[in-house]
Amino acid sequence: MERVTGTVSYLQRIALPPSAEVKVTLADVSLADAPALVLGEQRIATGGRQVPFEFEIAYDPAKIIPSHTYAVQARIEDAGTLLFINDRHYAVLTRGAPARVEMVLRAVPASP
């Protein structure tokens, strides 16, 4: 098994609730009209810790197709409510992309 690694953080000066969870996925995002194929995932219980969070996602290198595009996606949720999400593409593994990324998430506005 190989690994994609990195960090998840955000710029806002907001503390996460102790029950928040970080979810990071490695996905094949090659097909525009189809759902991304998830190759690996890591869930991190924050337990009161704050950003940045280190992640490491194991994947099978035999499933990586050099002509495809792979990306890491992250979100932070609390009790099913989305708090932060990545709003840019973090390419990894193919087409000269690295195996380590430093992700900066954006806050999701609270619903009225």
VOMI-541570 format. One record per residue (C-alpha): z, y, x; residue in three letters. Coordinates in Angstrom, 2 decimals, decimal comma. Each point is the difference from the previous one (the first is absolute). Example, Ala and Ser with C-alpha at 12.3 -4.5 7.8 and 13.67 -1.06 7.14 Angstrom:
VOMI-541570
atom pz->7,80 | py->-4,50 | px->12,30 | vexnu->ALA
atom pz->-0,66 | py->3,44 | px->1,37 | vexnu->SER
end
This chain:
VOMI-541570
atom pz->0,00 | py->0,00 | px->0,00 | vexnu->MET
atom pz->-0,76 | py->3,56 | px->1,06 | vexnu->GLU
atom pz->1,81 | py->3,15 | px->-1,14 | vexnu->ARG
atom pz->-0,72 | py->3,50 | px->-1,27 | vexnu->VAL
atom pz->2,90 | py->2,33 | px->0,79 | vexnu->THR
atom pz->0,99 | py->3,60 | px->-0,50 | vexnu->GLY
atom pz->2,32 | py->2,42 | px->-1,71 | vexnu->THR
atom pz->0,30 | py->1,46 | px->-3,49 | vexnu->VAL
atom pz->1,40 | py->3,50 | px->-0,43 | vexnu->SER
atom pz->-0,41 | py->3,17 | px->-2,05 | vexnu->TYR
atom pz->0,42 | py->3,71 | px->0,75 | vexnu->LEU
atom pz->2,11 | py->1,12 | px->-2,97 | vexnu->GLN
atom pz->3,70 | py->0,52 | px->0,68 | vexnu->ARG
atom pz->1,07 | py->-2,33 | px->-2,79 | vexnu->ILE
atom pz->2,43 | py->-2,88 | px->0,44 | vexnu->ALA
atom pz->-1,00 | py->-3,33 | px->-1,48 | vexnu->LEU
atom pz->2,39 | py->-1,65 | px->-2,44 | vexnu->PRO
atom pz->1,71 | py->-3,10 | px->1,45 | vexnu->PRO
atom pz->-1,90 | py->-2,22 | px->-2,45 | vexnu->SER
atom pz->-3,48 | py->1,17 | px->1,12 | vexnu->ALA
atom pz->-2,50 | py->-2,54 | px->1,32 | vexnu->GLU
atom pz->-2,94 | py->0,48 | px->2,38 | vexnu->VAL
atom pz->-3,05 | py->-2,20 | px->-0,61 | vexnu->LYS
atom pz->-2,72 | py->-0,19 | px->2,67 | vexnu->VAL
atom pz->-3,17 | py->-2,08 | px->-0,41 | vexnu->THR
atom pz->-2,92 | py->-0,96 | px->2,21 | vexnu->LEU
atom pz->-3,18 | py->-0,22 | px->-2,06 | vexnu->ALA
atom pz->-3,74 | py->-0,55 | px->0,31 | vexnu->ASP
atom pz->-1,40 | py->3,15 | px->-1,62 | vexnu->VAL
atom pz->-3,67 | py->-0,69 | px->0,71 | vexnu->SER
atom pz->-1,24 | py->-0,31 | px->-3,56 | vexnu->LEU
atom pz->-0,01 | py->3,29 | px->-1,92 | vexnu->ALA
atom pz->-0,39 | py->-1,61 | px->-3,43 | vexnu->ASP
atom pz->2,58 | py->-2,75 | px->0,42 | vexnu->ALA
atom pz->3,76 | py->-0,16 | px->0,41 | vexnu->PRO
atom pz->1,22 | py->-0,05 | px->3,60 | vexnu->ALA
atom pz->0,80 | py->-3,47 | px->1,36 | vexnu->LEU
atom pz->3,59 | py->0,02 | px->1,28 | vexnu->VAL
atom pz->0,40 | py->-1,90 | px->3,28 | vexnu->LEU
atom pz->3,67 | py->0,70 | px->0,58 | vexnu->GLY
atom pz->2,95 | py->1,99 | px->-1,24 | vexnu->GLU
atom pz->3,46 | py->1,12 | px->1,05 | vexnu->GLN
atom pz->2,75 | py->1,29 | px->-2,28 | vexnu->ARG
atom pz->2,84 | py->1,99 | px->1,51 | vexnu->ILE
atom pz->3,25 | py->0,57 | px->-1,90 | vexnu->ALA
atom pz->1,16 | py->3,41 | px->1,21 | vexnu->THR
atom pz->3,69 | py->-0,58 | px->-0,72 | vexnu->GLY
atom pz->0,76 | py->3,68 | px->0,59 | vexnu->GLY
atom pz->-2,02 | py->0,26 | px->3,22 | vexnu->ARG
atom pz->-2,52 | py->2,83 | px->0,27 | vexnu->GLN
atom pz->-3,49 | py->0,44 | px->1,48 | vexnu->VAL
atom pz->-1,65 | py->-0,97 | px->2,23 | vexnu->PRO
atom pz->-0,16 | py->-3,70 | px->-0,84 | vexnu->PHE
atom pz->-1,61 | py->-2,45 | px->2,43 | vexnu->GLU
atom pz->-2,23 | py->-2,67 | px->-1,51 | vexnu->PHE
atom pz->-1,71 | py->-3,13 | px->1,28 | vexnu->GLU
atom pz->-2,48 | py->-1,97 | px->-2,08 | vexnu->ILE
atom pz->-1,14 | py->-3,42 | px->1,18 | vexnu->ALA
atom pz->-3,56 | py->-1,07 | px->-0,77 | vexnu->TYR
atom pz->-2,34 | py->-2,87 | px->0,83 | vexnu->ASP
atom pz->-2,63 | py->1,30 | px->2,49 | vexnu->PRO
atom pz->-2,45 | py->-2,67 | px->-1,24 | vexnu->ALA
atom pz->-0,18 | py->1,91 | px->-3,31 | vexnu->LYS
atom pz->-1,11 | py->3,26 | px->1,66 | vexnu->ILE
atom pz->-3,74 | py->0,62 | px->-0,33 | vexnu->ILE
atom pz->-1,19 | py->2,51 | px->2,65 | vexnu->PRO
atom pz->-2,45 | py->1,72 | px->-2,37 | vexnu->SER
atom pz->2,71 | py->0,62 | px->-2,64 | vexnu->HIS
atom pz->2,39 | py->2,94 | px->-0,30 | vexnu->THR
atom pz->3,76 | py->-0,55 | px->-0,04 | vexnu->TYR
atom pz->2,74 | py->2,47 | px->-0,85 | vexnu->ALA
atom pz->3,76 | py->0,23 | px->-0,23 | vexnu->VAL
atom pz->1,39 | py->1,45 | px->-3,21 | vexnu->GLN
atom pz->3,61 | py->1,01 | px->-0,68 | vexnu->ALA
atom pz->2,17 | py->1,13 | px->-2,86 | vexnu->ARG
atom pz->3,69 | py->0,72 | px->-0,53 | vexnu->ILE
atom pz->1,47 | py->-0,82 | px->-3,41 | vexnu->GLU
atom pz->3,43 | py->0,14 | px->-1,60 | vexnu->ASP
atom pz->0,70 | py->-2,14 | px->-3,08 | vexnu->ALA
atom pz->-3,72 | py->-0,16 | px->-0,80 | vexnu->GLY
atom pz->-0,56 | py->3,74 | px->0,43 | vexnu->THR
atom pz->-2,55 | py->0,98 | px->2,63 | vexnu->LEU
atom pz->1,48 | py->2,61 | px->2,36 | vexnu->LEU
atom pz->-2,48 | py->0,12 | px->2,92 | vexnu->PHE
atom pz->-3,47 | py->-1,40 | px->0,69 | vexnu->ILE
atom pz->-2,64 | py->0,32 | px->2,70 | vexnu->ASN
atom pz->-2,76 | py->2,40 | px->-0,98 | vexnu->ASP
atom pz->-2,27 | py->-0,66 | px->2,96 | vexnu->ARG
atom pz->-1,74 | py->-3,02 | px->1,44 | vexnu->HIS
atom pz->1,79 | py->-1,76 | px->2,89 | vexnu->TYR
atom pz->-2,68 | py->-2,27 | px->1,50 | vexnu->ALA
atom pz->1,05 | py->-2,92 | px->2,19 | vexnu->VAL
atom pz->-1,45 | py->-2,93 | px->1,98 | vexnu->LEU
atom pz->-3,79 | py->0,39 | px->-0,14 | vexnu->THR
atom pz->-2,63 | py->2,60 | px->0,90 | vexnu->ARG
atom pz->2,14 | py->1,38 | px->2,81 | vexnu->GLY
atom pz->3,10 | py->0,48 | px->-2,17 | vexnu->ALA
atom pz->3,42 | py->-0,72 | px->1,55 | vexnu->PRO
atom pz->2,53 | py->-2,69 | px->-0,94 | vexnu->ALA
atom pz->2,80 | py->2,60 | px->-0,13 | vexnu->ARG
atom pz->0,14 | py->3,00 | px->-2,36 | vexnu->VAL
atom pz->2,44 | py->2,82 | px->-0,65 | vexnu->GLU
atom pz->-0,14 | py->0,58 | px->-3,76 | vexnu->MET
atom pz->1,08 | py->3,24 | px->-1,68 | vexnu->VAL
atom pz->0,45 | py->-0,34 | px->-3,75 | vexnu->LEU
atom pz->-0,16 | py->2,70 | px->-2,69 | vexnu->ARG
atom pz->2,53 | py->0,58 | px->-2,75 | vexnu->ALA
atom pz->-1,07 | py->-0,92 | px->-3,53 | vexnu->VAL
atom pz->0,89 | py->2,73 | px->-2,51 | vexnu->PRO
atom pz->2,69 | py->-1,01 | px->-2,46 | vexnu->ALA
atom pz->-1,15 | py->-0,67 | px->-3,57 | vexnu->SER
atom pz->1,24 | py->2,43 | px->-2,66 | vexnu->PRO
end
